[in-house]
Structure formats: C-alpha cells, structure tokens
Amino acid sequence: MSDIESEAVGRTTDNKAVRPRIPTRYLVLALIFTITVVNYADRSSLSITGSSVQADLGFSTVQLGYIFSAFSWAYVVGQLPGGVLLDRFGARRVYAFSLVLWTLVTVAVSLVGLITTPVLIAVTILFLLRLLLGAFESPAFPANARVATAWFPTAERGRATAIFNSAQYFATALFAPIMGWITHQFGWRWVFVMLGVLGLALAALWLRWMDSPRNHPRVTAAEFETIRSGGGLVDLDAPKDGSTAEVQPRAPLNATTIKQIFSARALWGVYITQYAVNALTYFFITWFPVYLVQGRGLTLLEVGFVAALPAVCGFGGGLLGGFLSDGMLRRGYSLTAARKVPSVVGLALATSIGLCNLTDSSVVIVALMTLAFFGKGIGALGWAITTDIAPPEASSFVASTMNAFGNAAGIVTPIVIGYTVQATGSFTIALWFVAAHGVLALIGFAVMGPIKRIRFNSA
C-alpha cells in the first residue's frame, strides 16, 4: 500500500483514526486467484480421476491421451475470439458468461456412462465435453491479464500476475488430495459435481461485486491515483468520460494493427517461451498422476497427496518469481532484467525433470519433480511480460494470441506422451521430451530481446 493510500484510509472525514483497510485491488486479485484455482481444478480434474474413469469406461491409453488433449484443441482456437470479445465488451461480462458455461460442462462430465454406453461413444462424448470446456475457459487467463493491467501499477504487476498464475499450482495442491479422496470414497462422478457447485457460486459473486477501477464503489481517490499514476490502465474497461455507464464496445482490430502485433520480436519470444512452459504444465496436469499410478505403482489415494507436493512448491516458486521480479524493478534494474533473470533461472531448474530417468527411487523422483515444478513456477512470468508489452488498444487480443500459442502445448504434449508410453511401455522418452522444453524456453528468452510496450504506428 502506498503512503498516500495509508494516509487516506487511516482517517475518516471527522478525523477519527480507523484501521487501514485492504486496498480494493488486492481483493480483486484474491477473487481472480480463487476463480483461477477452480478453473485449473476443472481442467485438471480428469488427470486425478483419469485412472478410475479409464477403468470404469474402458478407455485405452491412447484414447485417454486424446481426451486429455481435447481441452487444448478448443482452448487454443477460442483464444482469438475470446480476446476480441474482451476488448469489445470488457472482462466483467465476458468472464461471468464464460465461468457459468464452463461450470455447466464440468457438471455434465459426471453424467457420462451413467447409462451403459459403448466405449467409442463414451470416448466421443467425453472428448466433446472437454472440447466445450476448453472453448468456454478460453477467455479466462486473458481476462485475468486484462484485470491486472487495469487494476495494478507496473511495479506491482509482476506480483499480481504471478499470484493469479500460481493458482494453477495451488489448485493441484488443494484439490488433488480432495479429488483423490472423493474418488476413493464416493466415485469419480462426485468430483465434477463438487466443482460445479463451486463454479456457480463464484459466478454469482463475480457479477455482484466486480467493476472497473474508476467505477468500483470501494475504490478511494487515493487508491485510484496510485493505480493510474503507476501505469495501471484504469480506463481499460471503463468509459473515457469517467461516468459509471456500461463500457462501450470498442472498434475491432484491423489488418494494419494485427500485422504490427505479429511482427513484434518480443511477442515471438513470448510465444516460444509460453509454449515451452505450458508443455511442462500439461505434463503435470494430465499424465503426472497417471505416471505415479502406472509407472511408480502408487494407489489413487496416495497419488492425490503425492501430486500435491510438486504443486505446493510450484505455488511457492510462482510467488517467489513475481516478488523477485518486482523487487528488482524497485531496486533500479531494467524491466528486461527484472522479468528475464528469475525466468531464466527458474526454467533452467525445470529441466531437472529429465533426471528422473536416472533413478528408480520413488522418493528421489518426487523430489526431482518438486524441484522442476518449483523452477517452473519461478520462471512462469509470461503473463507479466505480456501485460508489460501489449498495446492498450489490443491488450486482450495480444494476451489471447500468447495464450493460444502457449496452449498448443496442451494439444501436443498429452498425445505425444500417450503414443510414446503405449509404444515403449514406459515413461522414459516422455520425461526427456518434457525436460527438453525447459531448454526451448531459454531459447525463447533469447529471441524476445528487450521488454517494452508495443506502440502502434499511425496509419
């Protein structure tokens, strides 16, 4: 909290001292963090329940790999339309609509196979539901980035994006044991029912409470000035006249501005890096629990708790990376150094996942996975970098293109691992494949060059 804010909230109009209250932007961050936790729990739920679903419905390993990948096919395709919708209508309405739809799809998964169904039909239905889940979740992370751009000054944005990005790790740490226990005690279907209830409750909260910094009734003048003067794009989803009317639709992108976006070197570096980081992510949220069951012989109940260990360290690494980055900015380092140094160090650590092939000890393997996930968390600053370089006129479009390229890894990684495991009967090649993406991420940072905001050239 800034000195201006502390002074403003530390007294009332009649000069009676009161306890300083939490700035509204931190509550906004807590809300998008919570929604993102449930978002990742929804998309990773099939990895925890996968072995039970496979046994119950009779899927093969390759079929399970395709079902794992279905989410990303639609998620990638949905990024650009989602970004355009966010730029036109703002995060509040688009995010709420998206949240309700993906929650209904999550609940529908619980109904698959309730009536005796041939395996191929069950596979097809589940594949289609995962496609819908990917399509409806596609605006979520660009919306998070848009909210962070509007609500946080530049010097706090690394922490803000690190916090909502670290929700993916917290989701696994929190929900993997819960989902494993529910599956063990009551069956896999109840996992999806639970997630549905949580999603609908969050959608109602979002619609009731969320607004832009200019229009939010809880934002003080001091906090608004802190955000605005520090580089927050406070009018990103608010009318330019400062009224409290609904945000007006924005003009669509044209060919000239899109060409300038895709000719930016920094963005191509982000695309490469985000693809590599997400390859590591999708291994952990798809095949990692299956690896523990089929490759290491753990029970499903054990997997729920063991999978939480790397996730806890990934969560800690994610927070550490954001705080280190913002701390370097405050100490006078350039934006490029502040974003790249933690990222490079973290993703170098992430390559340690390949060392799992050199030991048969389950304890050592879990330790190495934990180290790799910790490093990946530190290095996952792609969203902070995107908010730093995206032009204001197309912030969500740029965020969506980054997310589309990054989540192409969610298509490739589950399928490649599914085929290699079925062909070789082990996860050896799969682990080397995943580790190689840590090196690819480092190449992406070299391509990226200096980090600075893209400005459109006037036509």
C-alpha positions in Angstrom: 0.0 0.0 0.0 1.4 3.5 -0.9 1.9 6.3 1.6 -0.9 8.2 0.0 -3.3 5.3 0.4 -2.2 4.7 4.0 -2.8 8.3 4.9 -6.2 8.3 3.2 -7.6 5.2 4.7 -6.1 5.8 8.1 -8.6 8.5 8.9 -12.3 9.3 8.4 -13.9 12.5 7.4 -14.3 13.6 11.0 -10.5 12.9 11.6 -11.1 9.9 13.8 -8.4 7.3 13.3 -9.6 4.0 11.9 -7.8 0.7 11.0 -6.4 0.8 7.4 -8.5 -1.3 5.1 -7.3 -3.7 2.4 -6.9 -1.9 -0.9 -9.6 -2.9 -3.4 -7.1 -4.1 -6.0 -5.9 -6.8 -3.6 -9.5 -8.0 -3.1 -9.9 -8.1 -6.9 -6.7 -10.1 -7.1 -8.0 -12.5 -4.4 -11.2 -13.0 -6.5 -9.4 -13.8 -9.8 -7.0 -16.0 -7.9 -9.9 -18.0 -6.4 -11.7 -18.3 -9.8 -8.4 -19.4 -11.4 -8.0 -22.1 -8.7 -11.4 -23.5 -9.6 -10.6 -23.1 -13.3 -7.5 -25.2 -13.1 -9.2 -27.7 -10.8 -11.8 -28.1 -13.6 -9.3 -28.7 -16.4 -7.1 -31.0 -14.3 -9.9 -33.0 -12.7 -9.6 -35.7 -15.3 -6.0 -36.3 -14.5 -6.7 -37.2 -10.9 -9.8 -39.2 -11.8 -8.3 -40.5 -15.1 -7.3 -44.0 -13.9 -10.8 -44.5 -12.4 -12.5 -43.2 -15.5 -10.4 -45.3 -17.7 -11.1 -48.4 -15.7 -14.8 -47.6 -15.4 -15.4 -46.7 -19.1 -12.8 -49.0 -20.7 -10.6 -46.4 -22.4 -7.1 -47.3 -23.9 -4.0 -45.3 -23.1 -4.0 -43.5 -26.5 -7.8 -42.7 -26.2 -7.1 -41.2 -22.8 -4.3 -39.1 -24.3 -6.7 -37.7 -26.9 -9.3 -37.0 -24.3 -6.6 -35.1 -22.3 -5.7 -33.1 -25.4 -9.3 -32.2 -26.3 -9.4 -29.3 -23.9 -6.5 -27.6 -25.6 -7.8 -28.0 -29.1 -10.8 -25.8 -28.3 -8.9 -23.7 -25.8 -6.3 -22.6 -28.5 -9.0 -22.0 -31.2 -11.1 -20.0 -28.7 -8.3 -17.6 -27.7 -8.6 -15.1 -30.5 -12.4 -14.8 -30.4 -12.2 -14.6 -26.6 -9.7 -11.8 -26.8 -11.8 -9.9 -29.3 -14.8 -10.2 -27.1 -12.8 -9.0 -24.1 -11.5 -6.0 -26.0 -15.1 -5.1 -27.1 -17.1 -5.8 -24.0 -14.7 -5.9 -21.1 -13.8 -8.5 -18.5 -16.8 -8.3 -16.2 -19.4 -9.6 -18.6 -17.3 -11.9 -20.7 -15.7 -13.6 -17.7 -19.1 -14.2 -16.0 -20.6 -15.7 -19.1 -17.5 -17.9 -19.6 -17.5 -19.1 -16.0 -21.1 -20.2 -16.0 -20.7 -22.1 -19.2 -17.6 -24.0 -18.3 -19.1 -24.9 -14.9 -22.2 -26.5 -16.6 -19.9 -28.5 -18.9 -17.9 -29.7 -15.8 -21.1 -31.0 -14.2 -22.1 -32.7 -17.4 -18.9 -34.9 -17.3 -20.4 -36.6 -14.2 -23.2 -38.0 -16.4 -21.0 -39.7 -19.0 -21.5 -43.5 -18.9 -24.4 -43.5 -16.3 -26.3 -45.5 -18.9 -24.4 -48.4 -20.3 -22.6 -47.0 -23.4 -20.2 -48.5 -25.9 -16.6 -47.4 -25.3 -16.3 -45.5 -28.6 -19.4 -43.4 -27.8 -18.3 -42.7 -24.3 -14.9 -41.6 -25.6 -16.6 -39.3 -28.2 -18.9 -37.7 -25.6 -16.1 -37.1 -23.1 -13.9 -35.7 -25.9 -16.7 -33.3 -27.0 -17.3 -32.2 -23.4 -13.6 -31.5 -23.0 -13.7 -29.5 -26.2 -16.5 -27.4 -24.8 -14.6 -26.9 -21.6 -11.6 -25.6 -23.5 -13.8 -23.3 -25.6 -15.6 -21.8 -22.6 -12.5 -21.4 -20.5 -10.5 -19.7 -23.3 -11.2 -16.1 -22.1 -10.2 -16.8 -18.5 -6.5 -16.1 -18.5 -6.6 -13.1 -21.0 -9.4 -11.7 -18.7 -7.0 -12.1 -15.7 -4.3 -10.3 -17.6 -6.7 -7.6 -18.5 -7.8 -7.1 -14.9 -4.2 -7.0 -13.8 -3.4 -4.4 -16.4 -6.3 -2.2 -15.3 -6.0 -2.6 -11.6 -2.3 -2.7 -10.8 0.6 -0.2 -11.3 3.6 -1.6 -13.3 5.7 -2.1 -10.2 3.1 -4.4 -8.6 2.1 -6.2 -11.8 4.7 -8.9 -11.6 3.4 -10.0 -8.2 -0.2 -9.7 -9.3 0.3 -11.9 -12.4 2.5 -14.3 -10.5 -0.3 -14.7 -7.9 -3.1 -15.4 -10.3 -0.8 -17.6 -12.5 0.3 -19.6 -9.3 -3.3 -20.5 -8.8 -2.6 -23.4 -11.2 -0.2 -24.9 -8.6 -2.4 -24.1 -5.7 -5.3 -25.8 -7.4 -3.4 -29.0 -7.6 -2.1 -28.7 -4.0 -5.6 -28.0 -2.7 -7.8 -30.2 -4.9 -5.6 -33.2 -5.8 -6.0 -34.7 -2.2 -9.6 -33.7 -2.1 -10.4 -35.2 -5.5 -8.4 -38.3 -4.8 -10.3 -38.8 -1.5 -13.7 -38.1 -3.1 -13.0 -40.6 -5.9 -11.8 -43.2 -3.5 -14.8 -42.8 -1.1 -17.7 -41.9 -3.4 -16.6 -42.4 -7.0 -15.2 -40.1 -9.7 -18.5 -38.5 -10.7 -18.9 -36.6 -7.4 -15.6 -34.7 -8.2 -17.3 -33.0 -11.1 -20.5 -32.2 -9.1 -18.4 -30.6 -6.4 -16.6 -28.4 -8.9 -19.9 -27.4 -10.5 -21.3 -26.1 -7.2 -18.1 -24.0 -6.6 -18.1 -22.5 -10.1 -21.7 -21.3 -10.0 -21.1 -19.7 -6.6 -18.1 -17.8 -7.9 -20.0 -16.6 -11.0 -22.7 -15.1 -8.8 -20.0 -13.4 -6.6 -18.2 -12.0 -9.7 -21.3 -10.5 -11.2 -22.4 -8.9 -7.9 -19.1 -7.4 -6.9 -16.7 -6.8 -9.8 -16.3 -3.5 -11.7 -13.6 -1.3 -13.2 -11.2 0.8 -11.0 -12.9 4.0 -12.0 -16.4 2.7 -11.3 -15.9 0.4 -8.3 -17.7 1.9 -5.2 -15.0 0.6 -2.9 -12.0 2.3 -4.6 -10.8 5.5 -2.8 -9.5 8.5 -4.7 -6.0 7.8 -3.3 -6.0 4.2 -4.5 -7.3 5.2 -7.9 -4.5 7.7 -8.2 -1.9 5.1 -7.1 -3.0 2.8 -9.8 -3.3 5.4 -12.5 0.0 7.3 -11.8 1.8 4.0 -11.5 0.9 2.8 -15.0 -2.3 0.9 -14.5 -4.7 1.3 -17.5 -7.6 2.3 -15.3 -9.9 3.0 -18.1 -9.4 -0.2 -20.0 -12.9 -1.4 -19.2 -14.4 2.0 -18.2 -15.9 4.8 -20.3 -13.4 7.5 -21.1 -15.6 10.2 -19.7 -15.4 8.8 -16.2 -19.1 8.1 -16.0 -20.5 4.9 -14.4 -22.3 3.8 -17.5 -21.6 0.4 -19.0 -18.4 0.1 -21.1 -19.0 0.8 -24.7 -18.0 -1.7 -27.5 -14.6 -1.0 -28.9 -13.6 -0.7 -32.5 -12.4 -4.1 -34.0 -8.7 -4.6 -34.9 -7.7 -4.0 -38.5 -5.2 -5.7 -40.7 -2.5 -3.0 -40.1 -2.6 -3.3 -36.3 -2.6 -7.1 -36.5 0.4 -7.1 -38.8 2.3 -4.9 -36.3 1.4 -7.2 -33.5 2.7 -10.3 -35.3 5.9 -8.5 -36.5 6.9 -7.7 -32.9 10.1 -9.7 -32.0 9.3 -9.6 -28.3 6.0 -11.3 -28.8 7.5 -14.2 -30.8 9.9 -14.7 -27.9 6.9 -14.8 -25.5 5.1 -17.3 -27.8 8.0 -19.7 -27.8 8.6 -19.4 -24.1 4.9 -19.8 -23.2 4.6 -22.9 -25.4 7.6 -24.4 -23.6 6.3 -23.5 -20.1 2.9 -24.9 -20.9 4.4 -28.2 -22.1 5.7 -28.6 -18.5 2.3 -27.6 -17.1 0.3 -30.0 -19.2 2.5 -32.9 -18.2 1.8 -32.2 -14.6 -2.0 -31.7 -15.0 -2.5 -34.6 -17.4 0.0 -37.5 -17.3 1.8 -36.9 -14.0 -0.8 -38.6 -11.8 -1.2 -41.4 -14.3 2.6 -41.8 -14.3 2.6 -42.2 -10.5 -0.1 -44.9 -10.7 1.1 -46.8 -13.8 4.8 -46.0 -13.7 5.5 -46.0 -10.0 2.7 -48.2 -8.6 1.1 -45.8 -6.2 -2.5 -46.1 -5.3 -5.0 -43.4 -6.3 -5.4 -42.2 -2.8 -1.6 -41.9 -2.5 -1.4 -40.0 -5.8 -3.7 -37.3 -4.5 -1.3 -36.4 -1.7 2.0 -37.0 -3.6 0.8 -34.9 -6.6 0.2 -32.0 -4.2 3.9 -31.9 -3.2 5.3 -30.5 -6.5 2.2 -28.3 -6.7 2.9 -26.7 -3.3 6.5 -25.9 -4.4 5.3 -24.7 -7.8 2.9 -22.3 -5.9 5.8 -21.1 -3.8 8.0 -20.7 -6.8 5.4 -18.8 -8.7 5.0 -16.3 -5.9 8.8 -16.0 -5.5 9.3 -15.3 -9.2 6.8 -12.5 -9.2 8.1 -10.9 -6.0 11.7 -11.2 -7.1 10.9 -9.6 -10.4 9.1 -6.6 -8.8 11.8 -6.3 -6.2 14.4 -6.0 -8.9 12.3 -3.2 -10.5 12.2 -1.3 -7.2 16.0 -1.6 -6.9 16.5 0.1 -10.2 17.0 -2.9 -12.6 15.6 -2.6 -16.1 12.3 -4.1 -16.9 14.0 -6.6 -19.2 16.4 -7.8 -16.5 13.7 -7.9 -13.8 11.5 -10.1 -15.9 14.1 -12.3 -17.5 16.6 -13.1 -14.7 14.1 -15.0 -12.5 12.6 -16.6 -15.6 15.8 -18.0 -16.9 17.0 -19.3 -13.5 13.6 -21.0 -12.9 13.3 -22.7 -16.2 16.9 -23.9 -16.1 15.8 -25.7 -12.9 12.8 -27.1 -14.6 14.9 -29.2 -16.9 15.8 -31.4 -13.8 12.7 -33.4 -14.6 14.8 -35.4 -17.1 16.9 -36.7 -14.2 14.0 -38.8 -13.1 15.1 -41.3 -15.8 18.4 -41.9 -13.9 16.9 -43.3 -10.7 14.4 -46.0 -9.6 13.7 -44.4 -6.2 10.2 -43.0 -6.0 11.3 -40.6 -3.2 14.1 -39.2 -5.5 11.7 -38.9 -8.4 9.1 -37.0 -6.4 11.9 -34.7 -5.1 13.1 -34.0 -8.7 9.6 -33.4 -9.9 9.2 -31.0 -7.0 12.4 -29.1 -7.9 11.3 -29.0 -11.5 7.8 -27.6 -10.6 9.4 -25.1 -8.2 11.7 -23.8 -11.0 8.8 -23.7 -13.5 6.9 -21.6 -11.0 9.7 -19.1 -10.7 10.1 -18.9 -14.4 6.5 -18.5 -15.4 6.4 -14.7 -15.8 4.9 -14.8 -19.3 1.7 -13.1 -18.2 3.7 -10.3 -16.5 5.8 -9.8 -19.7 2.6 -9.8 -21.8 1.0 -7.1 -19.7 4.2 -5.1 -20.0 4.4 -5.2 -23.8 0.8 -5.4 -25.0 -0.5 -2.2 -26.7 -3.5 -0.8 -24.8 -5.7 -0.8 -27.9 -5.4 -4.6 -28.2 -4.3 -5.8 -24.8 -6.7 -8.8 -24.7 -6.0 -9.7 -28.3 -2.3 -9.9 -27.6 -2.9 -11.9 -24.4 -5.1 -14.3 -26.3 -2.5 -14.9 -29.0 0.1 -15.6 -26.4 -2.2 -18.0 -24.6 -3.1 -19.7 -27.9 0.5 -20.3 -28.9 1.2 -21.4 -25.3 -1.6 -23.8 -25.1 -0.8 -25.5 -28.3 1.4 -27.5 -26.0 -1.7 -28.8 -24.4 -2.5 -30.5 -27.7 0.9 -31.8 -28.5 2.1 -32.9 -25.1 -0.7 -35.3 -24.0 -0.8 -37.0 -27.4 2.9 -37.4 -27.8 3.2 -38.9 -24.3 0.2 -41.2 -24.9 1.8 -42.6 -28.0 5.3 -43.0 -26.5 4.0 -44.7 -23.4 1.9 -47.1 -25.4 4.7 -47.8 -27.8 7.5 -48.2 -25.3 5.6 -49.4 -22.2 7.4 -46.7 -20.1 7.6 -43.0 -19.4 11.4 -42.7 -20.2 11.1 -40.9 -23.6 8.1 -38.9 -22.3 10.2 -37.4 -19.4 13.1 -36.5 -21.7 10.6 -34.9 -24.1 9.1 -32.8 -21.3 12.6 -31.8 -20.0 13.6 -30.5 -23.4 11.0 -27.8 -23.2 13.0 -26.1 -20.4 15.8 -25.6 -22.9 13.3 -24.4 -25.5 12.0 -21.8 -23.0 15.5 -20.4 -22.6 15.8 -20.0 -26.4 12.5 -18.1 -26.3 14.0 -15.6 -23.9 17.0 -15.0 -26.3 14.6 -14.4 -29.1 12.5 -12.0 -27.0 15.0 -9.1 -26.8 14.3 -6.0 -24.7 10.9 -5.9 -23.0 9.0 -2.7 -23.7 5.4 -1.8 -24.5 4.4 -2.1 -28.2 3.1 1.2 -29.7 1.1 1.2 -32.9 2.4 3.3 -35.7 -0.2 5.7 -37.0 -1.6 4.7 -40.4 
